[in-house]
């Protein structure tokens, strides 16, 4: 499967929603920094955003792997999937 092919998995809408929420949260953290809020509060909020983004990444990768494994039997060249698995799993 090439990089130029559009893919959509069932989890994508939920991932987009989570990332949009994280984007809004990150903007609030930037405002906190600009307002001179306490560093401990900022670090706590950054930790929350980091966890949310990390979970979105894991969900995306796991869903992609599950999707590819389901298609391995019908794939014209199952051996080609090994490279794809290696490529995406390095981000886990």
N, CA, C and O atoms as a CHARMM CRD file, in Angstrom:
* protein
*
  368
    1    1 UNK  N      0.84700  -1.17200   0.00000 PROA 1      0.00000
    2    1 UNK  CA     0.00000   0.00000   0.00000 PROA 1      0.00000
    3    1 UNK  C      0.89000   1.23200   0.00000 PROA 1      0.00000
    4    1 UNK  O      1.71000   1.38800   0.90500 PROA 1      0.00000
    5    2 UNK  N      0.75900   2.09000  -0.96200 PROA 2      0.00000
    6    2 UNK  CA     1.62100   3.25200  -1.09700 PROA 2      0.00000
    7    2 UNK  C      1.21900   4.38800  -0.18100 PROA 2      0.00000
    8    2 UNK  O      0.09700   4.43500   0.32300 PROA 2      0.00000
    9    3 UNK  N      2.14600   5.29900   0.02500 PROA 3      0.00000
   10    3 UNK  CA     1.89400   6.44500   0.88700 PROA 3      0.00000
   11    3 UNK  C      0.88000   7.41000   0.28500 PROA 3      0.00000
   12    3 UNK  O      0.28200   8.20300   1.01200 PROA 3      0.00000
   13    4 UNK  N      0.67500   7.35600  -1.03700 PROA 4      0.00000
   14    4 UNK  CA    -0.23000   8.29300  -1.66700 PROA 4      0.00000
   15    4 UNK  C     -1.68000   7.80600  -1.67200 PROA 4      0.00000
   16    4 UNK  O     -2.57000   8.53800  -2.10500 PROA 4      0.00000
   17    5 UNK  N     -1.93100   6.59100  -1.20100 PROA 5      0.00000
   18    5 UNK  CA    -3.28500   6.06900  -1.14300 PROA 5      0.00000
   19    5 UNK  C     -3.99100   6.61200   0.09400 PROA 5      0.00000
   20    5 UNK  O     -3.40600   6.68500   1.17500 PROA 5      0.00000
   21    6 UNK  N     -5.26100   6.99300  -0.08000 PROA 6      0.00000
   22    6 UNK  CA    -6.05100   7.45900   1.05500 PROA 6      0.00000
   23    6 UNK  C     -6.54000   6.25300   1.83400 PROA 6      0.00000
   24    6 UNK  O     -7.03300   5.28200   1.26100 PROA 6      0.00000
   25    7 UNK  N     -6.39700   6.33000   3.14000 PROA 7      0.00000
   26    7 UNK  CA    -6.88200   5.26100   3.99800 PROA 7      0.00000
   27    7 UNK  C     -7.83200   5.85100   5.01800 PROA 7      0.00000
   28    7 UNK  O     -7.64800   6.97400   5.48600 PROA 7      0.00000
   29    8 UNK  N     -8.81900   5.10000   5.34500 PROA 8      0.00000
   30    8 UNK  CA    -9.71800   5.51100   6.40500 PROA 8      0.00000
   31    8 UNK  C    -10.12100   4.25600   7.16800 PROA 8      0.00000
   32    8 UNK  O    -10.56700   3.26600   6.58800 PROA 8      0.00000
   33    9 UNK  N     -9.95600   4.32500   8.44800 PROA 9      0.00000
   34    9 UNK  CA   -10.33000   3.21800   9.32200 PROA 9      0.00000
   35    9 UNK  C    -11.46300   3.69100  10.22300 PROA 9      0.00000
   36    9 UNK  O    -11.69400   4.89200  10.36300 PROA 9      0.00000
   37   10 UNK  N    -12.14700   2.77100  10.81400 PROA 10     0.00000
   38   10 UNK  CA   -13.28100   3.09700  11.68100 PROA 10     0.00000
   39   10 UNK  C    -12.87100   4.01200  12.83500 PROA 10     0.00000
   40   10 UNK  O    -13.68400   4.79900  13.31800 PROA 10     0.00000
   41   11 UNK  N    -11.62300   3.91700  13.27600 PROA 11     0.00000
   42   11 UNK  CA   -11.17700   4.70900  14.41900 PROA 11     0.00000
   43   11 UNK  C    -10.82500   6.15100  14.05900 PROA 11     0.00000
   44   11 UNK  O    -10.68300   6.98400  14.95400 PROA 11     0.00000
   45   12 UNK  N    -10.68300   6.46300  12.77900 PROA 12     0.00000
   46   12 UNK  CA   -10.20500   7.79300  12.37400 PROA 12     0.00000
   47   12 UNK  C    -11.06600   8.95500  12.88900 PROA 12     0.00000
   48   12 UNK  O    -10.50500   9.93700  13.37400 PROA 12     0.00000
   49   13 UNK  N    -12.39600   8.88800  12.80600 PROA 13     0.00000
   50   13 UNK  CA   -13.18800  10.01700  13.33900 PROA 13     0.00000
   51   13 UNK  C    -12.94200  10.25600  14.83000 PROA 13     0.00000
   52   13 UNK  O    -12.86300  11.40500  15.26600 PROA 13     0.00000
   53   14 UNK  N    -12.82100   9.19200  15.60800 PROA 14     0.00000
   54   14 UNK  CA   -12.55500   9.34900  17.04100 PROA 14     0.00000
   55   14 UNK  C    -11.15900   9.92200  17.27800 PROA 14     0.00000
   56   14 UNK  O    -10.96300  10.72100  18.19300 PROA 14     0.00000
   57   15 UNK  N    -10.20400   9.52100  16.46700 PROA 15     0.00000
   58   15 UNK  CA    -8.84000  10.04000  16.59600 PROA 15     0.00000
   59   15 UNK  C     -8.81400  11.52100  16.24700 PROA 15     0.00000
   60   15 UNK  O     -8.17700  12.31000  16.94400 PROA 15     0.00000
   61   16 UNK  N     -9.49200  11.90100  15.18800 PROA 16     0.00000
   62   16 UNK  CA    -9.55700  13.31600  14.80300 PROA 16     0.00000
   63   16 UNK  C    -10.18900  14.13300  15.92900 PROA 16     0.00000
   64   16 UNK  O     -9.69600  15.20700  16.27300 PROA 16     0.00000
   65   17 UNK  N    -11.26700  13.62900  16.49500 PROA 17     0.00000
   66   17 UNK  CA   -11.93700  14.32400  17.60100 PROA 17     0.00000
   67   17 UNK  C    -10.98300  14.49900  18.77900 PROA 17     0.00000
   68   17 UNK  O    -10.91400  15.58000  19.36500 PROA 17     0.00000
   69   18 UNK  N    -10.25900  13.45900  19.12400 PROA 18     0.00000
   70   18 UNK  CA    -9.31200  13.52300  20.23400 PROA 18     0.00000
   71   18 UNK  C     -8.19300  14.52700  19.94500 PROA 18     0.00000
   72   18 UNK  O     -7.80000  15.29100  20.82700 PROA 18     0.00000
   73   19 UNK  N     -7.68600  14.52600  18.72000 PROA 19     0.00000
   74   19 UNK  CA    -6.59900  15.45000  18.36800 PROA 19     0.00000
   75   19 UNK  C     -7.08400  16.90000  18.32600 PROA 19     0.00000
   76   19 UNK  O     -6.34000  17.80800  18.69600 PROA 19     0.00000
   77   20 UNK  N     -8.30600  17.12600  17.88600 PROA 20     0.00000
   78   20 UNK  CA    -8.85700  18.48600  17.90300 PROA 20     0.00000
   79   20 UNK  C     -9.00800  18.98200  19.33400 PROA 20     0.00000
   80   20 UNK  O     -8.73500  20.14500  19.63100 PROA 20     0.00000
   81   21 UNK  N     -9.44600  18.08700  20.22100 PROA 21     0.00000
   82   21 UNK  CA    -9.55900  18.44100  21.63700 PROA 21     0.00000
   83   21 UNK  C     -8.17800  18.76700  22.20100 PROA 21     0.00000
   84   21 UNK  O     -8.01800  19.72800  22.95200 PROA 21     0.00000
   85   22 UNK  N     -7.18100  17.95700  21.83000 PROA 22     0.00000
   86   22 UNK  CA    -5.81200  18.19400  22.28100 PROA 22     0.00000
   87   22 UNK  C     -5.27000  19.50600  21.72800 PROA 22     0.00000
   88   22 UNK  O     -4.54100  20.21900  22.41800 PROA 22     0.00000
   89   23 UNK  N     -5.62400  19.82800  20.48300 PROA 23     0.00000
   90   23 UNK  CA    -5.19500  21.08200  19.87600 PROA 23     0.00000
   91   23 UNK  C     -5.74200  22.27200  20.67600 PROA 23     0.00000
   92   23 UNK  O     -5.00800  23.21800  20.95900 PROA 23     0.00000
   93   24 UNK  N     -7.01200  22.22400  21.03500 PROA 24     0.00000
   94   24 UNK  CA    -7.61100  23.28100  21.85400 PROA 24     0.00000
   95   24 UNK  C     -6.94800  23.37300  23.21300 PROA 24     0.00000
   96   24 UNK  O     -6.68700  24.46300  23.72200 PROA 24     0.00000
   97   25 UNK  N     -6.68300  22.22200  23.78900 PROA 25     0.00000
   98   25 UNK  CA    -6.02700  22.16400  25.09400 PROA 25     0.00000
   99   25 UNK  C     -4.62300  22.76600  25.00700 PROA 25     0.00000
  100   25 UNK  O     -4.21200  23.51100  25.89600 PROA 25     0.00000
  101   26 UNK  N     -3.89700  22.44900  23.95200 PROA 26     0.00000
  102   26 UNK  CA    -2.55200  22.97300  23.76200 PROA 26     0.00000
  103   26 UNK  C     -2.57200  24.49300  23.61000 PROA 26     0.00000
  104   26 UNK  O     -1.68200  25.17500  24.11800 PROA 26     0.00000
  105   27 UNK  N     -3.56400  25.02200  22.92800 PROA 27     0.00000
  106   27 UNK  CA    -3.69600  26.47600  22.79200 PROA 27     0.00000
  107   27 UNK  C     -3.90700  27.12800  24.16000 PROA 27     0.00000
  108   27 UNK  O     -3.38700  28.21100  24.42800 PROA 27     0.00000
  109   28 UNK  N     -4.67600  26.45600  25.01900 PROA 28     0.00000
  110   28 UNK  CA    -4.88800  26.97600  26.37800 PROA 28     0.00000
  111   28 UNK  C     -3.58300  26.95500  27.17700 PROA 28     0.00000
  112   28 UNK  O     -3.32000  27.85600  27.97300 PROA 28     0.00000
  113   29 UNK  N     -2.77800  25.92900  26.96000 PROA 29     0.00000
  114   29 UNK  CA    -1.49100  25.83800  27.65700 PROA 29     0.00000
  115   29 UNK  C     -0.57000  26.96600  27.20500 PROA 29     0.00000
  116   29 UNK  O      0.13800  27.55600  28.02100 PROA 29     0.00000
  117   30 UNK  N     -0.57700  27.26400  25.91500 PROA 30     0.00000
  118   30 UNK  CA     0.23000  28.38100  25.40600 PROA 30     0.00000
  119   30 UNK  C     -0.20200  29.67400  26.09100 PROA 30     0.00000
  120   30 UNK  O      0.63600  30.48300  26.49100 PROA 30     0.00000
  121   31 UNK  N     -1.51000  29.86200  26.22100 PROA 31     0.00000
  122   31 UNK  CA    -2.02200  31.05300  26.91200 PROA 31     0.00000
  123   31 UNK  C     -1.57200  31.06300  28.37400 PROA 31     0.00000
  124   31 UNK  O     -1.23400  32.11600  28.91500 PROA 31     0.00000
  125   32 UNK  N     -1.56800  29.89200  29.01000 PROA 32     0.00000
  126   32 UNK  CA    -1.10900  29.80700  30.40400 PROA 32     0.00000
  127   32 UNK  C      0.34300  30.27300  30.52000 PROA 32     0.00000
  128   32 UNK  O      0.69700  30.99900  31.44800 PROA 32     0.00000
  129   33 UNK  N      1.16800  29.85500  29.58200 PROA 33     0.00000
  130   33 UNK  CA     2.58300  30.24800  29.59200 PROA 33     0.00000
  131   33 UNK  C      2.68700  31.76100  29.40700 PROA 33     0.00000
  132   33 UNK  O      3.42300  32.43600  30.12700 PROA 33     0.00000
  133   34 UNK  N      1.94900  32.27600  28.44300 PROA 34     0.00000
  134   34 UNK  CA     1.98900  33.71300  28.16500 PROA 34     0.00000
  135   34 UNK  C      1.47000  34.54500  29.34400 PROA 34     0.00000
  136   34 UNK  O      1.89200  35.68400  29.54200 PROA 34     0.00000
  137   35 UNK  N      0.55900  33.96900  30.11500 PROA 35     0.00000
  138   35 UNK  CA     0.00700  34.65700  31.29300 PROA 35     0.00000
  139   35 UNK  C      0.91000  34.53400  32.51100 PROA 35     0.00000
  140   35 UNK  O      0.66200  35.16700  33.53700 PROA 35     0.00000
  141   36 UNK  N      1.95100  33.72600  32.40200 PROA 36     0.00000
  142   36 UNK  CA     2.86700  33.55600  33.52700 PROA 36     0.00000
  143   36 UNK  C      2.33900  32.64200  34.61700 PROA 36     0.00000
  144   36 UNK  O      2.69400  32.80300  35.78400 PROA 36     0.00000
  145   37 UNK  N      1.50200  31.69300  34.25700 PROA 37     0.00000
  146   37 UNK  CA     0.94800  30.75000  35.23400 PROA 37     0.00000
  147   37 UNK  C      2.06100  29.88100  35.80400 PROA 37     0.00000
  148   37 UNK  O      3.12100  29.75800  35.19000 PROA 37     0.00000
  149   38 UNK  N      1.83700  29.27400  36.97200 PROA 38     0.00000
  150   38 UNK  CA     2.87400  28.45100  37.61500 PROA 38     0.00000
  151   38 UNK  C      3.32700  27.28600  36.72300 PROA 38     0.00000
  152   38 UNK  O      2.51800  26.64000  36.05800 PROA 38     0.00000
  153   39 UNK  N      4.62100  27.04300  36.73000 PROA 39     0.00000
  154   39 UNK  CA     5.21200  25.98500  35.89000 PROA 39     0.00000
  155   39 UNK  C      4.63400  24.61100  36.20400 PROA 39     0.00000
  156   39 UNK  O      4.44800  23.80100  35.29700 PROA 39     0.00000
  157   40 UNK  N      4.34800  24.33700  37.47100 PROA 40     0.00000
  158   40 UNK  CA     3.79300  23.02700  37.82800 PROA 40     0.00000
  159   40 UNK  C      2.42900  22.81900  37.16800 PROA 40     0.00000
  160   40 UNK  O      2.11900  21.71600  36.71800 PROA 40     0.00000
  161   41 UNK  N      1.61500  23.87400  37.11100 PROA 41     0.00000
  162   41 UNK  CA     0.30600  23.77800  36.46200 PROA 41     0.00000
  163   41 UNK  C      0.46100  23.53200  34.95900 PROA 41     0.00000
  164   41 UNK  O     -0.25400  22.72600  34.36300 PROA 41     0.00000
  165   42 UNK  N      1.41700  24.25100  34.36900 PROA 42     0.00000
  166   42 UNK  CA     1.66700  24.10300  32.93300 PROA 42     0.00000
  167   42 UNK  C      2.16600  22.69200  32.62700 PROA 42     0.00000
  168   42 UNK  O      1.71400  22.05700  31.67400 PROA 42     0.00000
  169   43 UNK  N      3.09900  22.21000  33.44100 PROA 43     0.00000
  170   43 UNK  CA     3.64300  20.86300  33.23300 PROA 43     0.00000
  171   43 UNK  C      2.54600  19.81400  33.34900 PROA 43     0.00000
  172   43 UNK  O      2.52700  18.85300  32.58100 PROA 43     0.00000
  173   44 UNK  N      1.64400  19.98500  34.29000 PROA 44     0.00000
  174   44 UNK  CA     0.53600  19.04400  34.46400 PROA 44     0.00000
  175   44 UNK  C     -0.34200  19.02100  33.21400 PROA 44     0.00000
  176   44 UNK  O     -0.73400  17.95000  32.74900 PROA 44     0.00000
  177   45 UNK  N     -0.65000  20.18600  32.67700 PROA 45     0.00000
  178   45 UNK  CA    -1.48500  20.26700  31.48500 PROA 45     0.00000
  179   45 UNK  C     -0.76000  19.70700  30.26400 PROA 45     0.00000
  180   45 UNK  O     -1.37600  19.03700  29.43400 PROA 45     0.00000
  181   46 UNK  N      0.53600  19.97200  30.14500 PROA 46     0.00000
  182   46 UNK  CA     1.32300  19.40300  29.04400 PROA 46     0.00000
  183   46 UNK  C      1.34200  17.88200  29.12300 PROA 46     0.00000
  184   46 UNK  O      1.27000  17.19900  28.10100 PROA 46     0.00000
  185   47 UNK  N      1.43800  17.36100  30.33600 PROA 47     0.00000
  186   47 UNK  CA     1.42500  15.90900  30.52800 PROA 47     0.00000
  187   47 UNK  C      0.10000  15.31500  30.03100 PROA 47     0.00000
  188   47 UNK  O      0.08300  14.25900  29.40000 PROA 47     0.00000
  189   48 UNK  N     -0.99800  16.00100  30.32200 PROA 48     0.00000
  190   48 UNK  CA    -2.31500  15.52200  29.89000 PROA 48     0.00000
  191   48 UNK  C     -2.41800  15.51400  28.36300 PROA 48     0.00000
  192   48 UNK  O     -2.94200  14.56400  27.78100 PROA 48     0.00000
  193   49 UNK  N     -1.92200  16.56700  27.71800 PROA 49     0.00000
  194   49 UNK  CA    -1.95700  16.62900  26.25300 PROA 49     0.00000
  195   49 UNK  C     -1.05700  15.55300  25.65500 PROA 49     0.00000
  196   49 UNK  O     -1.41900  14.89200  24.68100 PROA 49     0.00000
  197   50 UNK  N      0.11000  15.39200  26.25000 PROA 50     0.00000
  198   50 UNK  CA     1.05100  14.37400  25.76800 PROA 50     0.00000
  199   50 UNK  C      0.41100  12.99100  25.82500 PROA 50     0.00000
  200   50 UNK  O      0.53100  12.22100  24.87200 PROA 50     0.00000
  201   51 UNK  N     -0.26200  12.66500  26.91400 PROA 51     0.00000
  202   51 UNK  CA    -0.92200  11.37000  27.04700 PROA 51     0.00000
  203   51 UNK  C     -2.02300  11.19700  26.00700 PROA 51     0.00000
  204   51 UNK  O     -2.16500  10.12200  25.42300 PROA 51     0.00000
  205   52 UNK  N     -2.79900  12.24700  25.77600 PROA 52     0.00000
  206   52 UNK  CA    -3.89700  12.17100  24.80600 PROA 52     0.00000
  207   52 UNK  C     -3.36500  11.95800  23.39000 PROA 52     0.00000
  208   52 UNK  O     -3.91000  11.15100  22.63800 PROA 52     0.00000
  209   53 UNK  N     -2.31500  12.67100  23.03000 PROA 53     0.00000
  210   53 UNK  CA    -1.73700  12.53000  21.68900 PROA 53     0.00000
  211   53 UNK  C     -1.11000  11.14500  21.54300 PROA 53     0.00000
  212   53 UNK  O     -1.25300  10.50200  20.50300 PROA 53     0.00000
  213   54 UNK  N     -0.42200  10.69100  22.57800 PROA 54     0.00000
  214   54 UNK  CA     0.19900   9.36800  22.55500 PROA 54     0.00000
  215   54 UNK  C     -0.86400   8.27900  22.38200 PROA 54     0.00000
  216   54 UNK  O     -0.65900   7.32300  21.63300 PROA 54     0.00000
  217   55 UNK  N     -1.99000   8.42300  23.06900 PROA 55     0.00000
  218   55 UNK  CA    -3.07000   7.43500  22.94800 PROA 55     0.00000
  219   55 UNK  C     -3.67200   7.46800  21.54700 PROA 55     0.00000
  220   55 UNK  O     -4.01100   6.42200  20.99300 PROA 55     0.00000
  221   56 UNK  N     -3.80500   8.65300  20.97800 PROA 56     0.00000
  222   56 UNK  CA    -4.31200   8.77000  19.60600 PROA 56     0.00000
  223   56 UNK  C     -3.37300   8.05600  18.63800 PROA 56     0.00000
  224   56 UNK  O     -3.82100   7.35900  17.72700 PROA 56     0.00000
  225   57 UNK  N     -2.07600   8.23300  18.83900 PROA 57     0.00000
  226   57 UNK  CA    -1.08400   7.57700  17.97700 PROA 57     0.00000
  227   57 UNK  C     -1.18400   6.06000  18.10200 PROA 57     0.00000
  228   57 UNK  O     -1.18900   5.35600  17.09200 PROA 57     0.00000
  229   58 UNK  N     -1.26300   5.55800  19.31300 PROA 58     0.00000
  230   58 UNK  CA    -1.35600   4.10900  19.52000 PROA 58     0.00000
  231   58 UNK  C     -2.62300   3.54700  18.88900 PROA 58     0.00000
  232   58 UNK  O     -2.59000   2.49500  18.25100 PROA 58     0.00000
  233   59 UNK  N     -3.73500   4.24500  19.06600 PROA 59     0.00000
  234   59 UNK  CA    -4.99600   3.79100  18.47700 PROA 59     0.00000
  235   59 UNK  C     -4.88500   3.72700  16.96400 PROA 59     0.00000
  236   59 UNK  O     -5.30900   2.74900  16.34800 PROA 59     0.00000
  237   60 UNK  N     -4.32000   4.75800  16.36700 PROA 60     0.00000
  238   60 UNK  CA    -4.13900   4.79800  14.91600 PROA 60     0.00000
  239   60 UNK  C     -3.28800   3.62800  14.43600 PROA 60     0.00000
  240   60 UNK  O     -3.65600   2.94000  13.48400 PROA 60     0.00000
  241   61 UNK  N     -2.16600   3.40300  15.08300 PROA 61     0.00000
  242   61 UNK  CA    -1.24400   2.34300  14.66400 PROA 61     0.00000
  243   61 UNK  C     -1.86300   0.96300  14.86300 PROA 61     0.00000
  244   61 UNK  O     -1.79500   0.11600  13.97200 PROA 61     0.00000
  245   62 UNK  N     -2.46300   0.73800  16.02400 PROA 62     0.00000
  246   62 UNK  CA    -3.06400  -0.56800  16.28600 PROA 62     0.00000
  247   62 UNK  C     -4.21300  -0.85100  15.31400 PROA 62     0.00000
  248   62 UNK  O     -4.35700  -1.97200  14.82600 PROA 62     0.00000
  249   63 UNK  N     -5.02300   0.16500  15.03900 PROA 63     0.00000
  250   63 UNK  CA    -6.12500  -0.02200  14.09600 PROA 63     0.00000
  251   63 UNK  C     -5.59000  -0.32900  12.69900 PROA 63     0.00000
  252   63 UNK  O     -6.13200  -1.18100  11.99500 PROA 63     0.00000
  253   64 UNK  N     -4.52800   0.36500  12.30400 PROA 64     0.00000
  254   64 UNK  CA    -3.93100   0.11900  10.99500 PROA 64     0.00000
  255   64 UNK  C     -3.39700  -1.31600  10.90500 PROA 64     0.00000
  256   64 UNK  O     -3.61900  -2.00200   9.90700 PROA 64     0.00000
  257   65 UNK  N     -2.70400  -1.75500  11.93200 PROA 65     0.00000
  258   65 UNK  CA    -2.16200  -3.11500  11.94600 PROA 65     0.00000
  259   65 UNK  C     -3.30400  -4.14000  11.89800 PROA 65     0.00000
  260   65 UNK  O     -3.24300  -5.10500  11.13700 PROA 65     0.00000
  261   66 UNK  N     -4.33800  -3.92700  12.71100 PROA 66     0.00000
  262   66 UNK  CA    -5.49100  -4.83500  12.69400 PROA 66     0.00000
  263   66 UNK  C     -6.11800  -4.89200  11.30800 PROA 66     0.00000
  264   66 UNK  O     -6.46600  -5.96700  10.82000 PROA 66     0.00000
  265   67 UNK  N     -6.26000  -3.73800  10.67900 PROA 67     0.00000
  266   67 UNK  CA    -6.85400  -3.65700   9.34100 PROA 67     0.00000
  267   67 UNK  C     -6.00600  -4.43600   8.32800 PROA 67     0.00000
  268   67 UNK  O     -6.53500  -5.18000   7.50200 PROA 67     0.00000
  269   68 UNK  N     -4.70300  -4.25600   8.40400 PROA 68     0.00000
  270   68 UNK  CA    -3.80900  -4.94200   7.46300 PROA 68     0.00000
  271   68 UNK  C     -3.78300  -6.44200   7.71500 PROA 68     0.00000
  272   68 UNK  O     -3.74200  -7.23100   6.77100 PROA 68     0.00000
  273   69 UNK  N     -3.80700  -6.84300   8.98700 PROA 69     0.00000
  274   69 UNK  CA    -3.80600  -8.27200   9.28800 PROA 69     0.00000
  275   69 UNK  C     -5.08500  -8.93100   8.79200 PROA 69     0.00000
  276   69 UNK  O     -5.06200 -10.08400   8.36100 PROA 69     0.00000
  277   70 UNK  N     -6.18700  -8.21700   8.84900 PROA 70     0.00000
  278   70 UNK  CA    -7.44900  -8.77500   8.36100 PROA 70     0.00000
  279   70 UNK  C     -7.39400  -8.98800   6.85600 PROA 70     0.00000
  280   70 UNK  O     -8.04600  -9.88800   6.32800 PROA 70     0.00000
  281   71 UNK  N     -6.61300  -8.16000   6.16300 PROA 71     0.00000
  282   71 UNK  CA    -6.53100  -8.24100   4.70900 PROA 71     0.00000
  283   71 UNK  C     -5.37400  -9.10500   4.20600 PROA 71     0.00000
  284   71 UNK  O     -5.23100  -9.29100   2.99800 PROA 71     0.00000
  285   72 UNK  N     -4.55700  -9.62800   5.09700 PROA 72     0.00000
  286   72 UNK  CA    -3.35100 -10.33800   4.66900 PROA 72     0.00000
  287   72 UNK  C     -3.68100 -11.54200   3.78800 PROA 72     0.00000
  288   72 UNK  O     -2.94700 -11.82900   2.84300 PROA 72     0.00000
  289   73 UNK  N     -4.76500 -12.24800   4.08000 PROA 73     0.00000
  290   73 UNK  CA    -5.12100 -13.43100   3.29900 PROA 73     0.00000
  291   73 UNK  C     -5.49100 -13.07300   1.86300 PROA 73     0.00000
  292   73 UNK  O     -5.23600 -13.84200   0.93700 PROA 73     0.00000
  293   74 UNK  N     -6.09100 -11.90600   1.68800 PROA 74     0.00000
  294   74 UNK  CA    -6.50700 -11.52200   0.34300 PROA 74     0.00000
  295   74 UNK  C     -5.48700 -10.62600  -0.35200 PROA 74     0.00000
  296   74 UNK  O     -5.68800 -10.24100  -1.50400 PROA 74     0.00000
  297   75 UNK  N     -4.41100 -10.29400   0.32500 PROA 75     0.00000
  298   75 UNK  CA    -3.39200  -9.41200  -0.26200 PROA 75     0.00000
  299   75 UNK  C     -2.64400 -10.15900  -1.36000 PROA 75     0.00000
  300   75 UNK  O     -2.27900 -11.32200  -1.19400 PROA 75     0.00000
  301   76 UNK  N     -2.42300  -9.48600  -2.47300 PROA 76     0.00000
  302   76 UNK  CA    -1.77100 -10.13900  -3.61600 PROA 76     0.00000
  303   76 UNK  C     -0.32100 -10.51900  -3.33100 PROA 76     0.00000
  304   76 UNK  O      0.19700 -11.47300  -3.91200 PROA 76     0.00000
  305   77 UNK  N      0.33500  -9.77600  -2.43600 PROA 77     0.00000
  306   77 UNK  CA     1.72600 -10.08300  -2.07500 PROA 77     0.00000
  307   77 UNK  C      1.89200  -9.90400  -0.57100 PROA 77     0.00000
  308   77 UNK  O      2.40300  -8.87700  -0.12400 PROA 77     0.00000
  309   78 UNK  N      1.45800 -10.90700   0.22800 PROA 78     0.00000
  310   78 UNK  CA     1.50300 -10.77600   1.68700 PROA 78     0.00000
  311   78 UNK  C      2.88900 -10.40100   2.22200 PROA 78     0.00000
  312   78 UNK  O      2.99400  -9.73400   3.25100 PROA 78     0.00000
  313   79 UNK  N      3.93600 -10.82000   1.53700 PROA 79     0.00000
  314   79 UNK  CA     5.28800 -10.49400   1.99200 PROA 79     0.00000
  315   79 UNK  C      5.56800  -9.00300   1.98900 PROA 79     0.00000
  316   79 UNK  O      6.39200  -8.52600   2.76900 PROA 79     0.00000
  317   80 UNK  N      4.89000  -8.26100   1.12000 PROA 80     0.00000
  318   80 UNK  CA     5.06900  -6.80700   1.06100 PROA 80     0.00000
  319   80 UNK  C      4.58500  -6.12600   2.34200 PROA 80     0.00000
  320   80 UNK  O      5.03500  -5.03100   2.68000 PROA 80     0.00000
  321   81 UNK  N      3.67200  -6.78000   3.04500 PROA 81     0.00000
  322   81 UNK  CA     3.12600  -6.18300   4.26000 PROA 81     0.00000
  323   81 UNK  C      4.15900  -6.11400   5.38300 PROA 81     0.00000
  324   81 UNK  O      4.03400  -5.28200   6.28100 PROA 81     0.00000
  325   82 UNK  N      5.17300  -6.97200   5.34500 PROA 82     0.00000
  326   82 UNK  CA     6.19600  -6.97500   6.39400 PROA 82     0.00000
  327   82 UNK  C      6.87400  -5.61900   6.48700 PROA 82     0.00000
  328   82 UNK  O      7.06000  -5.08900   7.58300 PROA 82     0.00000
  329   83 UNK  N      7.24200  -5.05800   5.35200 PROA 83     0.00000
  330   83 UNK  CA     7.86200  -3.73500   5.33800 PROA 83     0.00000
  331   83 UNK  C      6.93900  -2.66900   5.89300 PROA 83     0.00000
  332   83 UNK  O      7.37300  -1.77600   6.62100 PROA 83     0.00000
  333   84 UNK  N      5.66800  -2.76500   5.54900 PROA 84     0.00000
  334   84 UNK  CA     4.68900  -1.79600   6.06000 PROA 84     0.00000
  335   84 UNK  C      4.54900  -1.91400   7.57600 PROA 84     0.00000
  336   84 UNK  O      4.47600  -0.90300   8.27500 PROA 84     0.00000
  337   85 UNK  N      4.51100  -3.15200   8.08600 PROA 85     0.00000
  338   85 UNK  CA     4.43100  -3.34700   9.53600 PROA 85     0.00000
  339   85 UNK  C      5.66700  -2.77900  10.23000 PROA 85     0.00000
  340   85 UNK  O      5.56000  -2.12300  11.26500 PROA 85     0.00000
  341   86 UNK  N      6.82700  -3.03300   9.65800 PROA 86     0.00000
  342   86 UNK  CA     8.06400  -2.49900  10.24100 PROA 86     0.00000
  343   86 UNK  C      8.03900  -0.97600  10.26800 PROA 86     0.00000
  344   86 UNK  O      8.41100  -0.34400  11.25700 PROA 86     0.00000
  345   87 UNK  N      7.59200  -0.41200   9.16000 PROA 87     0.00000
  346   87 UNK  CA     7.57400   1.05200   9.05100 PROA 87     0.00000
  347   87 UNK  C      6.68200   1.68300  10.12100 PROA 87     0.00000
  348   87 UNK  O      7.10900   2.61300  10.80500 PROA 87     0.00000
  349   88 UNK  N      5.46700   1.19500  10.27300 PROA 88     0.00000
  350   88 UNK  CA     4.54200   1.83100  11.21100 PROA 88     0.00000
  351   88 UNK  C      4.84600   1.45100  12.66200 PROA 88     0.00000
  352   88 UNK  O      4.61700   2.25400  13.56600 PROA 88     0.00000
  353   89 UNK  N      5.35400   0.25000  12.89600 PROA 89     0.00000
  354   89 UNK  CA     5.59700  -0.17600  14.28500 PROA 89     0.00000
  355   89 UNK  C      6.74600   0.57300  14.93200 PROA 89     0.00000
  356   89 UNK  O      6.85000   0.57800  16.15900 PROA 89     0.00000
  357   90 UNK  N      7.61500   1.20600  14.15100 PROA 90     0.00000
  358   90 UNK  CA     8.71100   1.96900  14.75700 PROA 90     0.00000
  359   90 UNK  C      8.20100   3.19200  15.50500 PROA 90     0.00000
  360   90 UNK  O      8.94400   3.79400  16.28000 PROA 90     0.00000
  361   91 UNK  N      6.95400   3.56700  15.28700 PROA 91     0.00000
  362   91 UNK  CA     6.38600   4.71600  15.96900 PROA 91     0.00000
  363   91 UNK  C      5.66700   4.36300  17.27100 PROA 91     0.00000
  364   91 UNK  O      5.17600   5.24500  17.97600 PROA 91     0.00000
  365   92 UNK  N      5.60800   3.07400  17.58100 PROA 92     0.00000
  366   92 UNK  CA     4.95200   2.66600  18.83700 PROA 92     0.00000
  367   92 UNK  C      5.78800   3.04300  20.04400 PROA 92     0.00000
  368   92 UNK  O      5.39000   2.77700  21.17800 PROA 92     0.00000
